[in-house]
Amino acid sequence: MYGRLAALPDEASLLQRRQMLAALCLGTEIIQLRRIGNRLNLGSDLDAALDAIARGDTAIATARLGRLDEELAARLGTAALRARGNILAMTEMLERHAAYFDVDAGLADSC
């Protein structure tokens, strides 16, 4: 991914650069949350949120991440706090770049 960022032509817009960086950051947050999630036994709740991201449904993804955050708020410990930080970062990226991460329903049906 870093190679793709470096290879962006000078003509790439600021929005395109932001979208690529958001994709890189989102991927990094997913990897970190998955690692922490395994230790915290987040299992199917985390899988449901990540499946929504993979399908390009940011509304469902952010809702499920929100529920996961609420569940983690009741837990003590550094791992839960780190997971909540990952969730916050992911939610912000998904909301700011929803047009980039969302799959247009019309396009999905035609593929």
Backbone as CSV, one residue per row, in Angstrom:
resi,resn,N_x,N_y,N_z,CA_x,CA_y,CA_z,C_x,C_y,C_z
1,MET,0.818,-1.182,0.000,0.000,0.000,0.000,0.867,1.252,0.000
2,TYR,1.971,1.215,0.732,2.856,2.373,0.741,3.378,2.650,-0.663
3,GLY,3.636,1.584,-1.409,4.090,1.736,-2.789,3.054,2.432,-3.646
4,ARG,1.793,2.099,-3.423,0.721,2.753,-4.184,0.635,4.234,-3.851
5,LEU,0.810,4.566,-2.588,0.794,5.978,-2.209,1.956,6.722,-2.867
6,ALA,3.119,6.111,-2.844,4.291,6.748,-3.433,4.170,6.844,-4.946
7,ALA,3.447,5.906,-5.565,3.327,5.874,-7.012,2.206,6.748,-7.556
8,LEU,1.432,7.378,-6.665,0.366,8.248,-7.143,0.966,9.342,-8.018
9,PRO,0.388,9.563,-9.166,0.937,10.610,-10.043,0.714,11.994,-9.445
10,ASP,1.513,12.930,-9.882,1.379,14.301,-9.391,-0.010,14.861,-9.658
11,GLU,-0.678,14.324,-10.684,-2.006,14.805,-11.046,-3.104,14.301,-10.109
12,ALA,-2.774,13.361,-9.236,-3.779,12.831,-8.301,-4.275,13.971,-7.420
13,SER,-5.572,13.988,-7.238,-6.169,15.060,-6.433,-5.897,14.837,-4.948
14,LEU,-6.110,15.884,-4.202,-5.970,15.783,-2.749,-6.954,14.758,-2.194
15,LEU,-8.171,14.741,-2.738,-9.169,13.766,-2.292,-8.691,12.342,-2.555
16,GLN,-8.123,12.086,-3.717,-7.623,10.745,-4.024,-6.515,10.345,-3.061
17,ARG,-5.659,11.280,-2.745,-4.576,10.993,-1.800,-5.137,10.707,-0.402
18,ARG,-6.128,11.474,0.001,-6.757,11.248,1.303,-7.447,9.893,1.351
19,GLN,-8.101,9.515,0.276,-8.803,8.232,0.232,-7.824,7.068,0.325
20,MET,-6.714,7.163,-0.379,-5.707,6.097,-0.306,-5.126,6.002,1.102
21,LEU,-4.858,7.141,1.709,-4.332,7.143,3.070,-5.361,6.593,4.051
22,ALA,-6.630,6.935,3.854,-7.691,6.406,4.716,-7.779,4.888,4.593
23,ALA,-7.641,4.367,3.369,-7.680,2.912,3.173,-6.512,2.245,3.890
24,LEU,-5.341,2.840,3.803,-4.170,2.300,4.487,-4.380,2.316,6.002
25,CYS,-4.840,3.439,6.514,-5.064,3.551,7.958,-6.157,2.599,8.436
26,LEU,-7.226,2.484,7.663,-8.307,1.573,8.041,-7.788,0.140,8.106
27,GLY,-7.005,-0.241,7.136,-6.430,-1.591,7.149,-5.549,-1.834,8.362
28,THR,-4.756,-0.846,8.712,-3.889,-0.952,9.890,-4.718,-1.103,11.166
29,GLU,-5.774,-0.309,11.277,-6.651,-0.393,12.450,-7.349,-1.752,12.522
30,ILE,-7.757,-2.273,11.376,-8.412,-3.592,11.345,-7.454,-4.662,11.849
31,ILE,-6.215,-4.623,11.383,-5.227,-5.621,11.815,-5.022,-5.547,13.322
32,GLN,-4.864,-4.335,13.835,-4.656,-4.174,15.275,-5.880,-4.623,16.070
33,LEU,-7.064,-4.245,15.600,-8.281,-4.632,16.316,-8.490,-6.141,16.262
34,ARG,-8.173,-6.758,15.160,-8.309,-8.217,15.055,-7.409,-8.908,16.074
35,ARG,-6.178,-8.427,16.213,-5.258,-9.022,17.190,-5.787,-8.870,18.621
36,ILE,-6.214,-7.661,18.938,-6.755,-7.423,20.280,-8.062,-8.193,20.462
37,GLY,-8.876,-8.222,19.417,-10.162,-8.917,19.475,-10.016,-10.385,19.789
38,ASN,-8.966,-11.000,19.283,-8.727,-12.414,19.597,-8.487,-12.597,21.089
39,ARG,-7.735,-11.672,21.690,-7.454,-11.771,23.126,-8.691,-11.483,23.966
40,LEU,-9.570,-10.624,23.447,-10.763,-10.238,24.200,-11.995,-11.074,23.840
41,ASN,-11.807,-12.046,22.978,-12.899,-12.918,22.537,-14.076,-12.132,21.952
42,LEU,-13.774,-11.207,21.046,-14.827,-10.406,20.423,-15.562,-11.176,19.341
43,GLY,-14.905,-12.153,18.762,-15.503,-13.119,17.845,-16.498,-12.594,16.847
44,SER,-17.737,-13.076,16.955,-18.754,-12.820,15.936,-19.157,-11.348,15.864
45,ASP,-19.076,-10.622,16.969,-19.409,-9.191,16.941,-18.418,-8.432,16.059
46,LEU,-17.152,-8.732,16.227,-16.127,-8.099,15.403,-16.254,-8.568,13.959
47,ASP,-16.474,-9.859,13.767,-16.633,-10.396,12.412,-17.779,-9.716,11.669
48,ALA,-18.875,-9.470,12.356,-20.031,-8.822,11.721,-19.679,-7.409,11.262
49,ALA,-18.944,-6.673,12.068,-18.541,-5.318,11.690,-17.580,-5.347,10.503
50,LEU,-16.617,-6.264,10.544,-15.648,-6.352,9.456,-16.291,-6.862,8.164
51,ASP,-17.261,-7.748,8.283,-17.995,-8.207,7.099,-18.732,-7.046,6.440
52,ALA,-19.306,-6.167,7.243,-20.012,-4.998,6.698,-19.038,-4.080,5.968
53,ILE,-17.839,-3.914,6.514,-16.821,-3.110,5.827,-16.462,-3.758,4.503
54,ALA,-16.259,-5.065,4.517,-15.896,-5.786,3.290,-16.989,-5.691,2.230
55,ARG,-18.239,-5.649,2.660,-19.367,-5.521,1.718,-19.546,-4.092,1.230
56,GLY,-18.856,-3.151,1.860,-18.990,-1.756,1.478,-20.214,-1.096,2.057
57,ASP,-20.632,-1.532,3.239,-21.800,-0.960,3.907,-21.335,-0.240,5.169
58,THR,-20.929,1.013,5.004,-20.360,1.738,6.140,-21.393,2.044,7.215
59,ALA,-22.655,2.188,6.850,-23.685,2.474,7.857,-23.810,1.307,8.831
60,ILE,-23.891,0.110,8.307,-23.985,-1.067,9.177,-22.674,-1.275,9.923
61,ALA,-21.555,-1.067,9.244,-20.253,-1.243,9.892,-20.099,-0.315,11.082
62,THR,-20.439,0.968,10.906,-20.283,1.906,12.019,-21.264,1.601,13.143
63,ALA,-22.456,1.146,12.814,-23.420,0.767,13.852,-22.895,-0.421,14.650
64,ARG,-22.363,-1.409,13.971,-21.842,-2.592,14.677,-20.586,-2.262,15.473
65,LEU,-19.754,-1.396,14.923,-18.583,-0.959,15.682,-19.017,-0.185,16.923
66,GLY,-20.076,0.597,16.801,-20.606,1.327,17.952,-21.083,0.392,19.049
67,ARG,-21.769,-0.676,18.655,-22.234,-1.662,19.648,-21.051,-2.358,20.314
68,LEU,-20.042,-2.653,19.513,-18.843,-3.291,20.039,-18.147,-2.356,21.031
69,ASP,-18.099,-1.073,20.713,-17.510,-0.085,21.613,-18.271,-0.027,22.934
70,GLU,-19.594,-0.069,22.869,-20.408,-0.065,24.092,-20.103,-1.279,24.953
71,GLU,-19.948,-2.421,24.300,-19.612,-3.644,25.043,-18.243,-3.509,25.708
72,LEU,-17.286,-2.948,24.976,-15.935,-2.803,25.511,-15.857,-1.758,26.624
73,ALA,-16.766,-0.789,26.614,-16.769,0.257,27.641,-16.970,-0.327,29.032
74,ALA,-17.618,-1.474,29.105,-17.881,-2.116,30.394,-16.701,-2.955,30.876
75,ARG,-15.702,-3.095,30.035,-14.555,-3.922,30.407,-13.411,-3.067,30.941
76,LEU,-12.639,-3.662,31.813,-11.459,-3.004,32.364,-10.231,-3.468,31.606
77,GLY,-9.199,-2.676,31.662,-7.918,-3.091,31.126,-7.473,-2.330,29.901
78,THR,-6.181,-2.412,29.676,-5.548,-1.708,28.574,-6.005,-2.231,27.226
79,ALA,-6.186,-3.539,27.094,-6.585,-4.115,25.811,-7.942,-3.574,25.363
80,ALA,-8.872,-3.461,26.295,-10.191,-2.934,25.952,-10.091,-1.473,25.528
81,LEU,-9.248,-0.702,26.204,-9.063,0.703,25.833,-8.430,0.827,24.448
82,ARG,-7.461,-0.010,24.166,-6.829,0.012,22.838,-7.838,-0.355,21.757
83,ALA,-8.632,-1.366,22.033,-9.654,-1.781,21.064,-10.634,-0.645,20.814
84,ARG,-11.017,0.053,21.861,-11.939,1.190,21.705,-11.298,2.297,20.871
85,GLY,-10.000,2.505,21.053,-9.283,3.487,20.241,-9.283,3.102,18.772
86,ASN,-9.061,1.806,18.506,-9.117,1.319,17.122,-10.502,1.531,16.530
87,ILE,-11.508,1.226,17.315,-12.889,1.377,16.847,-13.197,2.839,16.550
88,LEU,-12.757,3.729,17.416,-12.985,5.156,17.205,-12.318,5.624,15.910
89,ALA,-11.076,5.217,15.700,-10.360,5.610,14.486,-11.044,5.044,13.244
90,MET,-11.464,3.791,13.308,-12.134,3.162,12.166,-13.450,3.860,11.842
91,THR,-14.208,4.144,12.885,-15.506,4.796,12.691,-15.327,6.164,12.048
92,GLU,-14.345,6.910,12.519,-14.100,8.235,11.947,-13.719,8.139,10.469
93,MET,-12.856,7.207,10.132,-12.460,7.046,8.724,-13.637,6.621,7.855
94,LEU,-14.427,5.691,8.358,-15.590,5.232,7.592,-16.602,6.356,7.381
95,GLU,-16.795,7.180,8.397,-17.752,8.277,8.274,-17.232,9.380,7.357
96,ARG,-15.961,9.728,7.493,-15.396,10.798,6.658,-15.291,10.406,5.195
97,HIS,-15.068,9.131,4.945,-14.843,8.672,3.574,-15.886,7.642,3.152
98,ALA,-17.105,7.809,3.626,-18.176,6.854,3.309,-18.370,6.714,1.808
99,ALA,-18.292,7.797,1.072,-18.477,7.733,-0.380,-17.411,6.860,-1.030
100,TYR,-16.242,6.796,-0.452,-15.157,5.976,-0.989,-15.317,4.508,-0.593
101,PHE,-15.680,4.263,0.667,-15.758,2.895,1.166,-17.079,2.198,0.854
102,ASP,-18.142,2.955,0.650,-19.441,2.350,0.344,-19.466,1.799,-1.073
103,VAL,-20.149,0.680,-1.218,-20.375,0.112,-2.542,-21.741,0.577,-2.996
104,ASP,-21.796,1.162,-4.184,-23.062,1.607,-4.744,-23.906,0.358,-5.010
105,ALA,-25.117,0.323,-4.470,-25.992,-0.846,-4.622,-26.222,-1.171,-6.092
106,GLY,-26.343,-0.172,-6.923,-26.546,-0.411,-8.347,-25.350,-1.086,-8.996
107,LEU,-24.165,-0.693,-8.602,-22.947,-1.334,-9.136,-22.827,-2.769,-8.640
108,ALA,-23.141,-2.982,-7.373,-23.024,-4.320,-6.807,-23.955,-5.294,-7.506
109,ASP,-25.159,-4.839,-7.877,-26.096,-5.715,-8.539,-25.686,-6.075,-9.951
110,SER,-24.932,-5.189,-10.592,-24.563,-5.433,-11.981,-23.294,-6.254,-12.122
111,CYS,-22.572,-6.475,-11.018,-21.327,-7.240,-11.090,-21.563,-8.726,-11.073
